[in-house]
Amino acid sequence: MNKIFEVNMIELMVGGLLIFLLSVWIGKVWNNKVLRKKKAQVDDYIKTLNAKHAEQVASLENELKVDRHSLRLTQTQLIEKRIAVIDQCYKYFADFDQAIDEVKSSEKTFSPQENYDLALLRFTAFVSFFDRNRVYFSAWTATKVSKSHASSAATLDLMKALIYADETLSNTTNEELQSLFNKLNSDVNRIRQEIESEMRAILQIDQTIYDDDQDSDQDSALPALSIFH
């Protein structure tokens, strides 16, 4: 009887052990199945994220290309605008310089009043155009050109006074005008260089370095004024 009980107990224990091992195995299989399912879900999510990321990157790259093209186009338009403005400003300044040369010339093509009116007209045109477009010049050039307005205006004012001056005052004023013309001629040379340098910088052309001493020699090489005698 005891032996039978012992055999039954052993069988029960073995059966229980088999059931336990089978349960463990089934549990592992089920757990692996769940893990594989979750891994597949995670993989799908990662693939979706990668696809969205790729789309966003492509969209951003396209926008960047558009922005770069717009920037290059804007820069090109700005350069073209600056070139046009500087070119026109140089023409206005050359016209004013020519009018001053007419005043200094010994050949009386026009009367003093006509010379003054022409110089004033061209000076006003130059200053008006430059002030409206000074933003297209560098700060350095804009400041240098603006400072030259004073000597130009003072020269024109003295020219006007000299037209109506008597002979005694005319002699004295003429000497002062000669000095102002020397100063104006110096400013004209420097403004030419500033405007030309501005254009060369835009066009990326090597600039010639001018010696200040040579400019001073050229400034002083003016004939004595005799236009109002």
C-alpha positions as CSV (number, residue, x, y, z in Angstrom):
1,M,0.0,0.0,0.0
2,N,2.8,2.4,0.9
3,K,4.6,1.6,-2.2
4,I,1.5,2.3,-4.3
5,F,1.2,5.6,-2.5
6,E,4.8,6.4,-3.1
7,V,4.5,5.6,-6.8
8,N,1.4,7.7,-7.1
9,M,3.2,10.6,-5.3
10,I,6.1,10.3,-7.6
11,E,3.9,10.3,-10.6
12,L,2.0,13.3,-9.3
13,M,5.3,15.2,-8.7
14,V,6.6,14.3,-12.2
15,G,3.4,15.3,-13.7
16,G,3.4,18.6,-11.8
17,L,7.0,19.2,-12.8
18,L,6.1,18.5,-16.5
19,I,3.2,20.8,-16.2
20,F,5.4,23.5,-14.7
21,L,8.1,23.2,-17.4
22,L,5.4,23.2,-20.1
23,S,3.9,26.3,-18.5
24,V,7.3,28.0,-18.5
25,W,7.9,27.1,-22.1
26,I,4.5,28.3,-23.2
27,G,5.0,31.5,-21.2
28,K,8.4,32.1,-22.9
29,V,6.8,31.4,-26.3
30,W,3.9,33.8,-25.6
31,N,6.3,36.4,-24.2
32,N,8.5,36.2,-27.3
33,K,5.4,36.5,-29.5
34,V,4.3,39.6,-27.6
35,L,7.8,41.1,-27.8
36,R,8.0,40.4,-31.5
37,K,4.6,42.1,-32.0
38,K,5.7,45.1,-29.9
39,K,9.0,45.2,-31.8
40,A,7.1,45.1,-35.1
41,Q,5.0,48.0,-33.9
42,V,8.0,50.0,-32.8
43,D,9.8,49.2,-36.1
44,D,6.7,50.5,-38.0
45,Y,6.6,53.6,-35.9
46,I,10.3,54.2,-36.5
47,K,9.8,53.7,-40.3
48,T,6.9,56.3,-40.2
49,L,9.1,58.8,-38.3
50,N,11.9,58.3,-40.8
51,A,9.6,58.8,-43.7
52,K,8.2,62.0,-42.2
53,H,11.7,63.2,-41.3
54,A,12.8,62.6,-44.9
55,E,9.8,64.5,-46.2
56,Q,10.6,67.4,-43.8
57,V,14.3,67.4,-44.7
58,A,13.4,67.4,-48.4
59,S,10.9,70.3,-47.9
60,L,13.4,72.3,-45.9
61,E,16.1,71.7,-48.5
62,N,13.7,72.9,-51.2
63,E,12.8,76.0,-49.1
64,L,16.5,76.7,-48.5
65,K,17.2,76.5,-52.2
66,V,14.4,78.9,-52.9
67,D,15.6,81.3,-50.2
68,R,19.2,81.1,-51.5
69,H,17.9,81.8,-55.0
70,S,15.8,84.8,-53.8
71,L,18.8,86.1,-51.8
72,R,21.1,85.8,-54.8
73,L,18.5,87.5,-56.9
74,T,18.0,90.3,-54.3
75,Q,21.8,90.8,-54.1
76,T,22.1,90.9,-57.8
77,Q,19.3,93.5,-58.1
78,L,20.9,95.5,-55.3
79,I,24.3,95.5,-57.0
80,E,22.6,96.5,-60.3
81,K,20.8,99.3,-58.5
82,R,24.0,100.5,-56.7
83,I,25.9,100.5,-60.0
84,A,23.1,102.5,-61.7
85,V,22.9,105.0,-58.8
86,I,26.7,105.5,-58.6
87,D,27.0,105.8,-62.3
88,Q,24.3,108.5,-62.4
89,C,25.7,110.3,-59.4
90,Y,29.1,110.3,-61.1
91,K,27.5,111.9,-64.2
92,Y,25.9,114.6,-62.1
93,F,29.1,115.3,-60.3
94,A,31.0,115.4,-63.7
95,D,28.5,117.9,-65.0
96,F,29.0,120.1,-61.9
97,D,32.8,119.8,-62.2
98,Q,32.5,120.9,-65.9
99,A,30.4,123.9,-64.9
100,I,33.1,124.9,-62.4
101,D,35.7,124.5,-65.1
102,E,33.7,126.8,-67.3
103,V,33.8,129.4,-64.5
104,K,37.6,129.1,-64.2
105,S,38.2,129.1,-67.9
106,S,39.7,132.3,-69.5
107,E,37.4,131.8,-72.5
108,K,34.2,133.7,-71.9
109,T,31.6,131.4,-73.4
110,F,29.0,132.6,-70.9
111,S,28.5,135.7,-68.8
112,P,29.4,135.4,-65.1
113,Q,25.7,135.3,-64.2
114,E,25.1,132.5,-66.7
115,N,28.2,130.6,-65.4
116,Y,26.9,131.0,-61.8
117,D,23.3,129.8,-62.8
118,L,24.7,126.8,-64.6
119,A,27.0,125.8,-61.8
120,L,24.3,126.3,-59.2
121,L,21.8,124.2,-61.2
122,R,24.2,121.3,-61.6
123,F,25.4,121.5,-58.0
124,T,21.7,121.4,-56.9
125,A,21.0,118.4,-59.2
126,F,24.1,116.5,-57.8
127,V,23.3,117.2,-54.2
128,S,19.6,116.4,-54.6
129,F,20.3,113.1,-56.3
130,F,23.1,112.1,-53.9
131,D,21.0,112.8,-50.8
132,R,18.1,110.8,-52.2
133,N,20.4,107.8,-52.9
134,R,23.1,108.1,-50.2
135,V,21.9,104.7,-48.8
136,Y,23.5,103.0,-51.8
137,F,26.9,104.3,-50.9
138,S,29.1,103.1,-48.1
139,A,29.0,105.1,-44.9
140,W,32.6,106.3,-45.5
141,T,31.9,107.6,-49.1
142,A,28.6,109.2,-48.0
143,T,30.3,111.1,-45.2
144,K,33.2,112.2,-47.4
145,V,30.9,113.4,-50.2
146,S,28.5,115.2,-47.8
147,K,31.5,117.1,-46.2
148,S,32.4,118.4,-49.7
149,H,29.0,120.1,-50.0
150,A,30.1,123.0,-47.8
151,S,33.1,124.0,-49.9
152,S,31.0,123.8,-53.0
153,A,28.2,125.9,-51.5
154,A,30.6,128.5,-50.1
155,T,32.3,128.8,-53.6
156,L,28.9,129.4,-55.3
157,D,27.8,131.9,-52.7
158,L,31.0,133.9,-53.2
159,M,30.6,133.7,-56.9
160,K,27.2,135.2,-56.6
161,A,28.5,138.0,-54.3
162,L,31.3,138.7,-56.7
163,I,28.9,139.2,-59.7
164,Y,27.4,142.2,-58.0
165,A,30.5,143.5,-56.2
166,D,32.1,146.8,-57.1
167,E,35.7,146.8,-58.5
168,T,37.4,147.4,-55.1
169,L,35.5,144.6,-53.4
170,S,35.8,142.5,-56.5
171,N,39.6,142.5,-56.3
172,T,39.5,141.4,-52.6
173,T,36.8,138.8,-53.1
174,N,38.4,137.4,-56.2
175,E,41.5,136.4,-54.1
176,E,39.2,134.7,-51.6
177,L,37.4,133.0,-54.4
178,Q,40.7,131.7,-55.8
179,S,41.4,130.1,-52.4
180,L,37.9,128.6,-52.4
181,F,38.4,127.2,-55.9
182,N,41.7,125.6,-54.7
183,K,39.8,124.0,-51.8
184,L,36.9,123.0,-54.1
185,N,39.3,121.5,-56.7
186,S,40.9,119.4,-54.0
187,D,37.5,118.2,-52.8
188,V,36.5,117.4,-56.4
189,N,39.5,115.2,-56.9
190,R,38.8,113.3,-53.7
191,I,35.1,112.9,-54.4
192,R,36.0,111.5,-57.8
193,Q,38.3,109.0,-56.2
194,E,35.7,108.0,-53.6
195,I,32.9,107.5,-56.1
196,E,35.3,105.6,-58.5
197,S,36.5,103.5,-55.5
198,E,32.9,102.7,-54.6
199,M,32.3,101.4,-58.1
200,R,35.5,99.4,-58.3
201,A,34.6,97.8,-55.0
202,I,31.3,96.6,-56.4
203,L,32.8,95.4,-59.6
204,Q,35.7,93.9,-57.7
205,I,38.3,95.7,-59.7
206,D,41.8,96.4,-58.3
207,Q,41.9,100.0,-57.0
208,T,44.8,102.4,-57.7
209,I,46.2,104.0,-54.6
210,Y,46.6,107.7,-55.0
211,D,49.3,109.6,-53.2
212,D,48.0,112.6,-51.2
213,D,51.1,114.6,-52.0
214,Q,50.4,114.2,-55.7
215,D,46.8,115.4,-55.2
216,S,48.1,118.4,-53.4
217,D,50.4,119.3,-56.2
218,Q,47.5,118.9,-58.7
219,D,45.2,121.0,-56.5
220,S,47.6,123.9,-56.5
221,A,48.0,123.9,-60.3
222,L,45.2,126.2,-61.0
223,P,45.4,129.3,-63.1
224,A,44.8,132.7,-61.5
225,L,41.2,133.7,-61.8
226,S,40.3,136.6,-64.0
227,I,36.8,135.8,-65.0
228,F,35.2,138.8,-63.2
229,H,37.6,141.4,-64.6
